[in-house]
Amino acid sequence: MTQPRGFTLLEILVSIVVTSVVALLVYGVADAAFTTRARLDERRLTLQTERAVRLVLDEALRNARPALRAGDQAFVLEDARDAHGRPADRLTFVATGGFPPLTDESQWVIRLEPTEGGVALSARPLGVRGARLRALGRVSGATGVDVRVREQGIPEWRNTWSFLSIVPAAVEVTFTSDSGVVGVPVRVALPLGRVG
């Protein structure tokens, strides 16, 4: 009579090692897939936020308004450079609301400026005492912003704007980073951009 043959210790150890290697490979592939998905989701969110900031900025510029009273400032462009010579302009202007996220209850002071976390777009209602700046969004991939304007009837783009109580005929906003231009510049013709 033959005795039933079982597995030897060596066979059991080999099967444990092979199973462990397969499990590690599956875990590595799954971990890489989750990491890639997280990076893609983060990049998608960044791109959506950047696109939203560009759309809100575009709409706000289209609704830019000249000052209602003499001496008020309606469009202020601060042409600046950072310590490395890169564009670091700041733009502040008055716009009517009526488009998300700005309500049509009042006019808004819109501000575009570079910050440590990217180029920030913010707003506060005009004439409301104690109103704080409301963050509208941030282009986190941008470290600077270059703003150029055109005066009515003059074809050249300029980096400065001297007429603080009126709006220019057109505005171009270019987001920049250490590696160059970020996306396509926002270029808007302003309906009330008349001089005179």
Contacts in CASP RR format, 6 or more apart in sequence:
PFRMAT RR
TARGET T0000
AUTHOR 0000-0000-0000
METHOD contacts of the structure
MODEL  1
MTQPRGFTLLEILVSIVVTSVVALLVYGVADAAFTTRARLDERRLTLQTE
RAVRLVLDEALRNARPALRAGDQAFVLEDARDAHGRPADRLTFVATGGFP
PLTDESQWVIRLEPTEGGVALSARPLGVRGARLRALGRVSGATGVDVRVR
EQGIPEWRNTWSFLSIVPAAVEVTFTSDSGVVGVPVRVALPLGRVG
46 140 0 8 1.000
46 141 0 8 1.000
49 137 0 8 1.000
49 138 0 8 1.000
49 139 0 8 1.000
49 140 0 8 1.000
50 139 0 8 1.000
50 140 0 8 1.000
50 141 0 8 1.000
50 182 0 8 1.000
52 137 0 8 1.000
53 119 0 8 1.000
53 121 0 8 1.000
53 136 0 8 1.000
53 137 0 8 1.000
53 138 0 8 1.000
53 139 0 8 1.000
54 139 0 8 1.000
54 186 0 8 1.000
56 99 0 8 1.000
56 100 0 8 1.000
56 101 0 8 1.000
56 102 0 8 1.000
56 121 0 8 1.000
56 136 0 8 1.000
56 137 0 8 1.000
57 110 0 8 1.000
57 112 0 8 1.000
57 121 0 8 1.000
57 173 0 8 1.000
57 186 0 8 1.000
58 186 0 8 1.000
58 188 0 8 1.000
59 99 0 8 1.000
60 93 0 8 1.000
60 95 0 8 1.000
60 99 0 8 1.000
60 102 0 8 1.000
60 108 0 8 1.000
60 110 0 8 1.000
60 123 0 8 1.000
61 93 0 8 1.000
61 95 0 8 1.000
61 171 0 8 1.000
61 173 0 8 1.000
61 186 0 8 1.000
61 188 0 8 1.000
61 190 0 8 1.000
62 188 0 8 1.000
62 190 0 8 1.000
62 191 0 8 1.000
63 95 0 8 1.000
63 96 0 8 1.000
63 97 0 8 1.000
63 98 0 8 1.000
63 99 0 8 1.000
64 74 0 8 1.000
64 75 0 8 1.000
64 93 0 8 1.000
64 94 0 8 1.000
64 95 0 8 1.000
64 167 0 8 1.000
64 171 0 8 1.000
64 190 0 8 1.000
64 192 0 8 1.000
65 74 0 8 1.000
65 94 0 8 1.000
65 95 0 8 1.000
65 96 0 8 1.000
65 107 0 8 1.000
65 167 0 8 1.000
65 192 0 8 1.000
66 74 0 8 1.000
66 75 0 8 1.000
66 165 0 8 1.000
66 166 0 8 1.000
66 167 0 8 1.000
66 192 0 8 1.000
66 193 0 8 1.000
67 73 0 8 1.000
67 74 0 8 1.000
67 94 0 8 1.000
67 164 0 8 1.000
67 165 0 8 1.000
67 166 0 8 1.000
70 165 0 8 1.000
71 164 0 8 1.000
71 165 0 8 1.000
72 165 0 8 1.000
73 92 0 8 1.000
73 164 0 8 1.000
73 165 0 8 1.000
74 93 0 8 1.000
74 94 0 8 1.000
74 164 0 8 1.000
74 165 0 8 1.000
74 166 0 8 1.000
74 167 0 8 1.000
75 92 0 8 1.000
75 93 0 8 1.000
75 94 0 8 1.000
75 161 0 8 1.000
75 163 0 8 1.000
75 164 0 8 1.000
75 166 0 8 1.000
75 167 0 8 1.000
75 168 0 8 1.000
76 90 0 8 1.000
76 91 0 8 1.000
76 92 0 8 1.000
76 93 0 8 1.000
76 161 0 8 1.000
76 164 0 8 1.000
77 89 0 8 1.000
77 90 0 8 1.000
77 91 0 8 1.000
77 147 0 8 1.000
77 149 0 8 1.000
77 159 0 8 1.000
77 160 0 8 1.000
77 161 0 8 1.000
78 89 0 8 1.000
78 90 0 8 1.000
78 91 0 8 1.000
79 89 0 8 1.000
79 147 0 8 1.000
79 159 0 8 1.000
79 160 0 8 1.000
80 87 0 8 1.000
80 88 0 8 1.000
80 89 0 8 1.000
80 90 0 8 1.000
81 87 0 8 1.000
81 88 0 8 1.000
82 88 0 8 1.000
82 114 0 8 1.000
82 143 0 8 1.000
82 144 0 8 1.000
86 143 0 8 1.000
86 144 0 8 1.000
86 176 0 8 1.000
86 178 0 8 1.000
87 144 0 8 1.000
87 145 0 8 1.000
87 146 0 8 1.000
87 174 0 8 1.000
87 176 0 8 1.000
88 114 0 8 1.000
88 144 0 8 1.000
88 145 0 8 1.000
89 144 0 8 1.000
89 145 0 8 1.000
89 146 0 8 1.000
89 147 0 8 1.000
89 159 0 8 1.000
90 111 0 8 1.000
90 112 0 8 1.000
90 113 0 8 1.000
90 114 0 8 1.000
90 145 0 8 1.000
91 110 0 8 1.000
91 111 0 8 1.000
91 112 0 8 1.000
91 113 0 8 1.000
91 145 0 8 1.000
91 147 0 8 1.000
91 171 0 8 1.000
91 173 0 8 1.000
92 109 0 8 1.000
92 110 0 8 1.000
92 111 0 8 1.000
92 112 0 8 1.000
93 109 0 8 1.000
93 110 0 8 1.000
93 167 0 8 1.000
94 107 0 8 1.000
94 108 0 8 1.000
94 109 0 8 1.000
94 110 0 8 1.000
94 126 0 8 1.000
95 102 0 8 1.000
95 107 0 8 1.000
95 108 0 8 1.000
95 110 0 8 1.000
96 104 0 8 1.000
96 107 0 8 1.000
96 108 0 8 1.000
97 103 0 8 1.000
97 104 0 8 1.000
97 105 0 8 1.000
97 106 0 8 1.000
97 107 0 8 1.000
97 108 0 8 1.000
98 104 0 8 1.000
101 134 0 8 1.000
101 136 0 8 1.000
102 108 0 8 1.000
102 123 0 8 1.000
102 136 0 8 1.000
105 125 0 8 1.000
106 125 0 8 1.000
106 126 0 8 1.000
106 127 0 8 1.000
106 128 0 8 1.000
107 125 0 8 1.000
107 126 0 8 1.000
108 123 0 8 1.000
108 124 0 8 1.000
108 125 0 8 1.000
108 126 0 8 1.000
109 123 0 8 1.000
109 124 0 8 1.000
109 125 0 8 1.000
109 126 0 8 1.000
110 121 0 8 1.000
110 122 0 8 1.000
110 123 0 8 1.000
111 120 0 8 1.000
111 121 0 8 1.000
111 122 0 8 1.000
111 123 0 8 1.000
111 133 0 8 1.000
112 119 0 8 1.000
112 120 0 8 1.000
112 121 0 8 1.000
112 145 0 8 1.000
112 147 0 8 1.000
112 173 0 8 1.000
113 119 0 8 1.000
113 120 0 8 1.000
113 145 0 8 1.000
114 120 0 8 1.000
114 142 0 8 1.000
114 143 0 8 1.000
114 144 0 8 1.000
114 145 0 8 1.000
115 138 0 8 1.000
117 138 0 8 1.000
117 140 0 8 1.000
118 138 0 8 1.000
118 139 0 8 1.000
118 140 0 8 1.000
118 141 0 8 1.000
118 142 0 8 1.000
118 143 0 8 1.000
118 144 0 8 1.000
119 138 0 8 1.000
119 139 0 8 1.000
119 142 0 8 1.000
119 143 0 8 1.000
119 144 0 8 1.000
119 145 0 8 1.000
119 175 0 8 1.000
120 135 0 8 1.000
120 137 0 8 1.000
120 138 0 8 1.000
121 135 0 8 1.000
121 136 0 8 1.000
121 137 0 8 1.000
121 138 0 8 1.000
121 139 0 8 1.000
122 133 0 8 1.000
122 134 0 8 1.000
122 135 0 8 1.000
122 136 0 8 1.000
122 137 0 8 1.000
123 133 0 8 1.000
123 134 0 8 1.000
123 136 0 8 1.000
124 131 0 8 1.000
124 132 0 8 1.000
124 133 0 8 1.000
124 134 0 8 1.000
125 131 0 8 1.000
139 175 0 8 1.000
139 182 0 8 1.000
141 175 0 8 1.000
141 177 0 8 1.000
141 182 0 8 1.000
142 175 0 8 1.000
142 176 0 8 1.000
142 177 0 8 1.000
142 182 0 8 1.000
143 176 0 8 1.000
143 177 0 8 1.000
143 178 0 8 1.000
144 175 0 8 1.000
144 176 0 8 1.000
144 177 0 8 1.000
145 173 0 8 1.000
145 174 0 8 1.000
145 175 0 8 1.000
145 176 0 8 1.000
146 159 0 8 1.000
146 173 0 8 1.000
146 174 0 8 1.000
146 176 0 8 1.000
147 159 0 8 1.000
147 171 0 8 1.000
147 172 0 8 1.000
147 173 0 8 1.000
147 174 0 8 1.000
148 157 0 8 1.000
148 158 0 8 1.000
148 159 0 8 1.000
148 171 0 8 1.000
148 172 0 8 1.000
148 174 0 8 1.000
149 157 0 8 1.000
149 158 0 8 1.000
149 159 0 8 1.000
149 160 0 8 1.000
149 161 0 8 1.000
149 168 0 8 1.000
149 169 0 8 1.000
149 170 0 8 1.000
149 171 0 8 1.000
149 172 0 8 1.000
150 156 0 8 1.000
150 157 0 8 1.000
150 158 0 8 1.000
150 168 0 8 1.000
150 169 0 8 1.000
150 170 0 8 1.000
150 171 0 8 1.000
150 172 0 8 1.000
151 158 0 8 1.000
151 163 0 8 1.000
151 168 0 8 1.000
151 169 0 8 1.000
151 195 0 8 1.000
152 168 0 8 1.000
152 169 0 8 1.000
152 193 0 8 1.000
152 194 0 8 1.000
152 195 0 8 1.000
153 169 0 8 1.000
157 172 0 8 1.000
161 168 0 8 1.000
163 195 0 8 1.000
166 192 0 8 1.000
166 193 0 8 1.000
166 194 0 8 1.000
166 195 0 8 1.000
166 196 0 8 1.000
167 190 0 8 1.000
167 192 0 8 1.000
167 193 0 8 1.000
168 190 0 8 1.000
168 193 0 8 1.000
169 189 0 8 1.000
169 190 0 8 1.000
169 193 0 8 1.000
169 194 0 8 1.000
169 195 0 8 1.000
170 187 0 8 1.000
170 188 0 8 1.000
170 189 0 8 1.000
170 190 0 8 1.000
171 186 0 8 1.000
171 187 0 8 1.000
171 188 0 8 1.000
171 190 0 8 1.000
172 185 0 8 1.000
172 186 0 8 1.000
172 187 0 8 1.000
172 188 0 8 1.000
173 185 0 8 1.000
173 186 0 8 1.000
173 187 0 8 1.000
174 181 0 8 1.000
174 185 0 8 1.000
174 186 0 8 1.000
175 181 0 8 1.000
175 182 0 8 1.000
175 183 0 8 1.000
175 185 0 8 1.000
176 182 0 8 1.000
END
